């Protein structure tokens, strides 16, 4: 106790002018980087991915020509010119003409409208159905999950080509709507399994368990916690599904099960051009090039989106 009193007396004897208030160094407390939102940061990281950004630019250019290309050419895609049959690329016909004298530049971009529409609509419809189905299976779990996943496995075992043939025979139609129904009838199963797996992981997260313990309603948990944390994966899945639907449509049109005249698509153009490929290869080159560019661009963009939307890779 004597020692404590001595220390106290020594502290009291120190004059106040020997002390200096240091305060807070504002520079050291300043944030190292500005605060930005999740989507803005994802856009920044996507721009830094040069390959994905170039793929995005290519897709935007192609969409521009798909929308305005037939008007730029000055020809109607079904306009027949008997004096310009099987011509090569020229200043008058930029992509040449086909065996009926129709301008291929206008036809390629008109066909792109059908192919891109099938790719976008098919992926969107499949993603909506698959997300709802997978979310329900993951949330309820147990017997409901087992039964719903067995149904998915049965549907995945059915070849889509067989489904397309059956629907075409039953409906006696090969229109755009028939093609969409045939491709999306089992196309949602893949994304349903992805969403289910992601939802099962989210159910065990601390914030979901905390919300459940606090009495938050299941619908609110799904809408505010589970779905927002799955949107990134769904967007990436859509980007990867689009080239698959475009290729499926092109293949079916190539073998005669897809879009039929007077409508056209890239697959239908390739099917019509393959008979004259040895003599007029340019007629097959341009639709095949558009299919390849679109599929490659969407695949590279999807790969870039997967990296940009992953919060674990945030720097």
C-alpha positions as CSV (number, residue, x, y, z in Angstrom):
1,X,0.0,0.0,0.0
2,X,2.9,2.4,0.7
3,X,4.3,1.7,-2.7
4,X,1.0,2.6,-4.3
5,X,0.8,5.9,-2.4
6,X,4.4,6.8,-3.5
7,X,3.5,6.2,-7.2
8,X,0.4,8.3,-6.8
9,X,2.4,11.2,-5.3
10,X,5.0,11.0,-8.1
11,X,2.3,11.2,-10.8
12,X,0.7,14.2,-9.1
13,X,4.1,16.0,-9.0
14,X,4.5,15.8,-12.8
15,X,3.5,19.2,-14.4
16,X,0.7,19.3,-16.9
17,X,2.7,21.0,-19.6
18,X,4.7,17.8,-20.0
19,X,1.7,16.1,-21.5
20,X,0.5,16.6,-25.1
21,X,-2.9,15.6,-26.5
22,X,-2.1,13.6,-29.7
23,X,-5.7,13.2,-30.9
24,X,-6.7,11.0,-33.9
25,X,-4.8,10.8,-37.1
26,X,-7.5,11.2,-39.8
27,X,-5.2,9.9,-42.5
28,X,-4.7,6.5,-40.9
29,X,-8.5,6.2,-40.3
30,X,-9.4,7.0,-43.9
31,X,-10.7,4.0,-46.0
32,X,-8.2,2.5,-48.4
33,X,-10.8,2.4,-51.2
34,X,-14.2,4.0,-51.8
35,X,-17.3,2.1,-50.8
36,X,-19.1,0.7,-53.8
37,X,-22.1,-1.6,-54.2
38,X,-22.0,-5.3,-55.1
39,X,-23.2,-4.8,-58.7
40,X,-21.0,-1.8,-59.3
41,X,-18.0,-3.8,-58.1
42,X,-19.0,-6.7,-60.3
43,X,-19.2,-4.4,-63.3
44,X,-15.7,-3.0,-62.5
45,X,-14.3,-6.5,-62.3
46,X,-16.0,-7.5,-65.5
47,X,-14.4,-4.6,-67.4
48,X,-11.0,-5.6,-66.1
49,X,-11.5,-9.0,-67.6
50,X,-10.5,-8.1,-71.2
51,X,-11.6,-11.4,-72.8
52,X,-15.1,-11.2,-71.3
53,X,-15.4,-7.5,-72.1
54,X,-14.4,-8.1,-75.7
55,X,-17.0,-10.9,-75.9
56,X,-19.6,-8.5,-74.5
57,X,-18.7,-5.9,-77.2
58,X,-18.9,-8.6,-79.9
59,X,-22.4,-9.6,-78.7
60,X,-23.5,-5.9,-78.6
61,X,-22.3,-5.4,-82.2
62,X,-24.1,-8.6,-83.4
63,X,-27.3,-7.6,-81.6
64,X,-27.1,-4.2,-83.4
65,X,-26.8,-5.9,-86.8
66,X,-29.5,-8.4,-85.9
67,X,-31.9,-5.5,-85.1
68,X,-30.9,-3.2,-88.0
69,X,-29.0,-5.4,-90.4
70,X,-31.9,-6.3,-92.7
71,X,-32.7,-2.6,-93.1
72,X,-29.1,-1.6,-93.7
73,X,-28.8,-4.1,-96.6
74,X,-31.6,-2.5,-98.6
75,X,-33.1,-5.9,-99.5
76,X,-35.9,-7.9,-98.0
77,X,-34.8,-11.2,-96.6
78,X,-37.4,-13.1,-98.7
79,X,-36.9,-10.9,-101.9
80,X,-36.0,-13.1,-104.9
81,X,-33.8,-11.9,-107.7
82,X,-33.5,-14.4,-110.6
83,X,-30.6,-12.4,-112.1
84,X,-28.4,-12.6,-109.0
85,X,-28.4,-16.4,-108.2
86,X,-25.4,-17.8,-106.3
87,X,-23.3,-14.7,-106.4
88,X,-20.3,-14.3,-104.1
89,X,-19.7,-11.4,-101.7
90,X,-19.7,-8.1,-103.5
91,X,-20.4,-4.4,-103.0
92,X,-24.0,-5.0,-104.1
93,X,-24.5,-8.1,-101.9
94,X,-22.1,-8.0,-99.0
95,X,-22.5,-11.7,-98.1
96,X,-23.5,-12.8,-101.6
97,X,-26.8,-14.4,-102.6
98,X,-28.3,-17.9,-102.3
99,X,-29.7,-20.3,-105.0
100,X,-32.8,-18.2,-105.3
101,X,-31.0,-14.9,-105.6
102,X,-31.9,-13.7,-102.1
103,X,-29.5,-11.4,-100.3
104,X,-27.6,-13.3,-97.7
105,X,-26.7,-10.3,-95.6
106,X,-30.3,-9.6,-94.9
107,X,-31.1,-13.3,-94.4
108,X,-28.2,-13.9,-92.0
109,X,-29.3,-11.1,-89.7
110,X,-33.0,-11.9,-90.0
111,X,-32.1,-15.5,-89.1
112,X,-30.2,-14.2,-86.1
113,X,-33.4,-12.7,-84.7
114,X,-34.9,-16.2,-84.5
115,X,-31.8,-17.9,-83.2
116,X,-31.1,-15.2,-80.5
117,X,-34.8,-15.1,-79.5
118,X,-34.8,-18.9,-79.0
119,X,-31.5,-18.7,-77.0
120,X,-32.7,-15.8,-74.7
121,X,-36.3,-16.9,-74.2
122,X,-35.4,-20.5,-73.8
123,X,-32.7,-19.8,-71.2
124,X,-35.0,-17.3,-69.4
125,X,-38.0,-19.6,-69.2
126,X,-35.8,-22.5,-68.1
127,X,-34.2,-20.4,-65.4
128,X,-37.5,-19.2,-64.0
129,X,-39.0,-22.7,-63.8
130,X,-35.8,-24.3,-62.6
131,X,-35.2,-21.6,-59.9
132,X,-38.7,-22.0,-58.5
133,X,-38.6,-25.8,-58.6
134,X,-35.1,-26.1,-57.1
135,X,-35.9,-23.5,-54.4
136,X,-39.1,-25.4,-53.3
137,X,-37.2,-28.7,-53.2
138,X,-34.3,-27.2,-51.1
139,X,-36.5,-25.3,-48.7
140,X,-38.9,-28.1,-47.8
141,X,-36.3,-30.9,-48.0
142,X,-36.9,-34.4,-46.8
143,X,-39.4,-36.5,-48.7
144,X,-40.4,-33.6,-50.9
145,X,-36.8,-33.0,-52.0
146,X,-36.3,-36.7,-52.7
147,X,-39.4,-37.0,-54.9
148,X,-38.8,-33.8,-56.8
149,X,-35.2,-34.7,-57.5
150,X,-36.1,-38.1,-58.7
151,X,-38.5,-36.5,-61.2
152,X,-35.7,-34.3,-62.4
153,X,-33.4,-37.3,-62.9
154,X,-36.1,-39.1,-65.0
155,X,-36.6,-36.0,-67.2
156,X,-32.9,-35.6,-67.7
157,X,-32.6,-39.2,-68.9
158,X,-35.0,-38.5,-71.9
159,X,-33.2,-37.3,-75.0
160,X,-34.4,-33.9,-76.1
161,X,-34.3,-34.9,-79.7
162,X,-37.0,-37.5,-79.0
163,X,-39.1,-34.8,-77.2
164,X,-38.8,-32.5,-80.2
165,X,-39.9,-35.2,-82.6
166,X,-42.9,-36.1,-80.4
167,X,-44.0,-32.5,-80.0
168,X,-43.6,-31.8,-83.7
169,X,-45.7,-34.9,-84.6
170,X,-48.4,-34.2,-82.0
171,X,-48.8,-30.4,-82.7
172,X,-48.0,-30.8,-86.5
173,X,-46.0,-27.6,-86.2
174,X,-42.4,-26.5,-86.4
175,X,-42.9,-22.9,-85.4
176,X,-40.9,-20.8,-82.9
177,X,-43.3,-21.6,-80.1
178,X,-43.1,-25.3,-80.7
179,X,-39.4,-25.1,-80.7
180,X,-39.3,-23.2,-77.4
181,X,-41.7,-25.7,-75.7
182,X,-39.7,-28.6,-76.9
183,X,-36.3,-27.2,-75.8
184,X,-37.5,-25.9,-72.4
185,X,-39.6,-29.0,-71.5
186,X,-36.6,-30.6,-69.9
187,X,-34.1,-27.7,-70.2
188,X,-35.0,-26.4,-66.7
189,X,-33.8,-29.5,-64.9
190,X,-30.1,-28.5,-65.0
191,X,-30.6,-25.1,-63.3
192,X,-33.1,-26.7,-60.9
193,X,-30.3,-28.9,-59.5
194,X,-27.9,-25.9,-59.4
195,X,-30.4,-23.7,-57.5
196,X,-31.2,-26.6,-55.1
197,X,-27.6,-27.1,-54.2
198,X,-27.0,-23.4,-53.7
199,X,-30.1,-23.1,-51.5
200,X,-29.1,-26.1,-49.4
201,X,-25.8,-24.3,-48.6
202,X,-27.6,-21.1,-47.8
203,X,-30.0,-22.8,-45.4
204,X,-27.1,-23.6,-43.1
205,X,-25.6,-20.1,-43.1
206,X,-25.6,-18.2,-39.8
207,X,-27.7,-15.3,-41.0
208,X,-30.4,-17.6,-42.2
209,X,-30.4,-19.5,-38.9
210,X,-30.4,-16.2,-37.0
211,X,-33.4,-15.0,-39.1
212,X,-35.2,-18.2,-38.4
213,X,-34.5,-18.0,-34.7
214,X,-35.8,-14.4,-34.6
215,X,-39.1,-15.6,-36.0
216,X,-38.8,-14.2,-39.6
217,X,-41.3,-15.7,-41.9
218,X,-40.1,-18.3,-44.4
219,X,-41.2,-16.2,-47.4
220,X,-39.2,-13.2,-46.2
221,X,-36.2,-15.4,-45.6
222,X,-36.4,-16.7,-49.2
223,X,-36.9,-13.3,-50.7
224,X,-34.4,-11.3,-48.7
225,X,-31.7,-13.8,-47.9
226,X,-31.7,-16.8,-50.2
227,X,-32.8,-15.5,-53.6
228,X,-30.5,-12.4,-53.6
229,X,-27.5,-14.7,-52.8
230,X,-28.4,-17.0,-55.7
231,X,-29.0,-14.4,-58.4
232,X,-25.4,-14.3,-59.4
233,X,-25.3,-18.0,-60.0
234,X,-28.6,-17.8,-61.9
235,X,-27.3,-15.1,-64.2
236,X,-24.1,-17.1,-64.9
237,X,-26.2,-20.2,-65.6
238,X,-28.4,-18.2,-68.1
239,X,-25.3,-17.0,-69.9
240,X,-24.0,-20.5,-70.3
241,X,-27.5,-21.9,-71.3
242,X,-28.0,-19.4,-74.1
243,X,-25.3,-20.9,-76.5
244,X,-26.7,-24.3,-75.7
245,X,-30.2,-23.4,-76.9
246,X,-28.8,-21.6,-80.0
247,X,-26.8,-24.7,-80.9
248,X,-29.7,-27.0,-80.3
249,X,-31.9,-24.9,-82.5
250,X,-29.2,-24.8,-85.2
251,X,-28.8,-28.5,-85.1
252,X,-32.6,-29.2,-85.2
253,X,-33.0,-26.8,-88.1
254,X,-30.0,-28.3,-89.9
255,X,-31.6,-31.8,-89.8
256,X,-35.0,-30.4,-90.8
257,X,-36.7,-30.5,-87.4
258,X,-36.5,-26.8,-86.6
259,X,-37.7,-23.5,-88.2
260,X,-39.2,-24.0,-91.6
261,X,-39.7,-21.5,-94.5
262,X,-40.7,-18.8,-94.9
263,X,-39.1,-18.2,-91.5
264,X,-35.3,-18.8,-91.2
265,X,-32.6,-19.3,-88.7
266,X,-28.8,-19.8,-88.7
267,X,-29.3,-23.5,-88.7
268,X,-31.8,-23.4,-91.5
269,X,-29.4,-21.3,-93.6
270,X,-26.6,-23.7,-92.9
271,X,-28.8,-26.6,-93.9
272,X,-29.8,-24.9,-97.2
273,X,-26.2,-24.1,-98.0
274,X,-24.6,-27.5,-97.3
275,X,-25.9,-28.9,-100.6
276,X,-23.8,-26.3,-102.6
277,X,-20.9,-26.1,-100.2
278,X,-18.4,-27.4,-102.7
279,X,-19.3,-24.7,-105.2
280,X,-20.4,-21.8,-103.0
281,X,-18.7,-22.1,-99.6
282,X,-19.5,-18.5,-98.6
283,X,-23.2,-19.5,-98.3
284,X,-22.4,-21.8,-95.4
285,X,-19.5,-19.7,-94.1
286,X,-21.5,-16.7,-92.8
287,X,-24.3,-18.5,-90.9
288,X,-21.7,-21.0,-89.4
289,X,-19.5,-18.1,-88.4
290,X,-22.4,-16.3,-86.6
291,X,-23.2,-19.5,-84.7
292,X,-19.6,-19.9,-83.7
293,X,-19.1,-16.3,-82.7
294,X,-22.3,-16.2,-80.7
295,X,-21.7,-19.4,-78.8
296,X,-18.0,-18.4,-78.1
297,X,-18.9,-14.9,-76.9
298,X,-21.7,-16.1,-74.6
299,X,-19.4,-18.7,-73.1
300,X,-16.5,-16.3,-72.5
301,X,-18.9,-13.7,-71.1
302,X,-20.4,-16.3,-68.8
303,X,-16.9,-17.2,-67.6
304,X,-16.2,-13.6,-66.9
305,X,-19.5,-13.1,-65.1
306,X,-18.8,-16.1,-62.9
307,X,-15.6,-14.5,-61.7
308,X,-17.1,-11.0,-61.4
309,X,-20.1,-12.1,-59.4
310,X,-18.2,-14.3,-57.0
311,X,-17.7,-12.3,-53.8
312,X,-14.8,-14.5,-52.7
313,X,-12.7,-13.1,-55.5
314,X,-13.4,-9.5,-54.5
315,X,-10.2,-7.5,-53.9
